[in-house]
Amino acid sequence: MSAPLPATPQRKRGQVSRRLAIGRYRFGRLSPTLQGLLWATAAGVLFTFLNTLARHLATQLPALESQFLRYLMGFVVMLPTVWRAGWSAFWPKHIGGQFLRGVVHTIALGLWFTALPHIPLADTTAIGFTTPIFIMLGAWLVFREPMRWQRWLAALLGLLGVLVVVGPKLTAEGGYFNLVMLASAPMFAASLLITKALTRQEKPVVIVVWQALTVTLLSLPLALLEWQTPNTTQWFGFLVCGVLGSTAHYCLTRSFGVADISATQSVKFLDLVWASIMGWLVFSDPLSQSTWLGGLLILASTVWIARRERHWGRI
């Protein structure tokens, strides 16, 4: 009996490549809607880590400068990919649509970063849950996507779970900044609807690269008004934000490319669960009974609609 072959670096890389190929094959066999839900869930987890770090950095530097640096670093981390493939591979088919999305997203981010340091992480996430409602309405009105009663019910149950979580905490403490955060929701919805339209002709990676580029360019003049030079730790923090943000937006764009945008919005309510956990771990926000009760309701609605969407995807 011959001895097993030694585990050389080339053999290990081959094994990893085969496992990745098997994983991609199995993932590709899932229904498009379920794939979209999984991509959206991954995006939600990454956005929670991003929001946690961004909130910490936004308490140290001006809001609009934080916005600029976050997207500048997002563009920087993608430069090696652009360099290897060549800029022509990332030139969009509709540059006007890319800049329109950049303008809308920049306005939304300006509102969001302004309010971020003044509102608890869980409340920030909860207020953001009004965005799926605007998205569902927009997808129905603009894209004529079917709005099955199950999707509306899942959204309403998720929203009820959000109210259970934040209801006892709704005070005047945030004041004006709660309204600023709320105003960002329809703007983010408009940006995501434009993204959905772009996925019909653009590759997800092209959309992500141009989002980073346009938001960086549009945010720079506002950032210079109150510029404070970051220290080394802050630069590294924004670099991590760039990695998290670019990866999260790629996952979100992939979800829009394979499934109806309204079908993926139910999993967004899981973000409150991730945000509550991160708020407890990082900012010592207590996990109250209402948080757990609302989280269970959100989880139940998400699992239910995921099962229903998987069934529809096989019809």
Secondary structure, DSSP 8 states (H G I E B T S, - for coil): --------HHHHHHHHHHHHHHHHHHHHTS-HHHHHHHHHHHHHHHHHHHHHHHHHHHTTS-HHHHHHHHHHHHHHHHHHHHHHH-GGGG--S-HHHHHHHHHHHHHHHHHHHHHGGGS-HHHHHHHHTTHHHHHHHHHHHHS-----HHHHHHHHHHHHHHHHHHGGG--TTSTHHHHHHHHHHHHHHHHHHHHHHHTTTS-HHHHHHHHHHHHHHHHHHHHHHT-----HHHHHHHHHHHHHHHHHHHHHHHHHHHS-TTTTGGGGGGHHHHHHHHHHHHH-----HHHHHHHHHHHHHHHHHHHHHHHHHT-
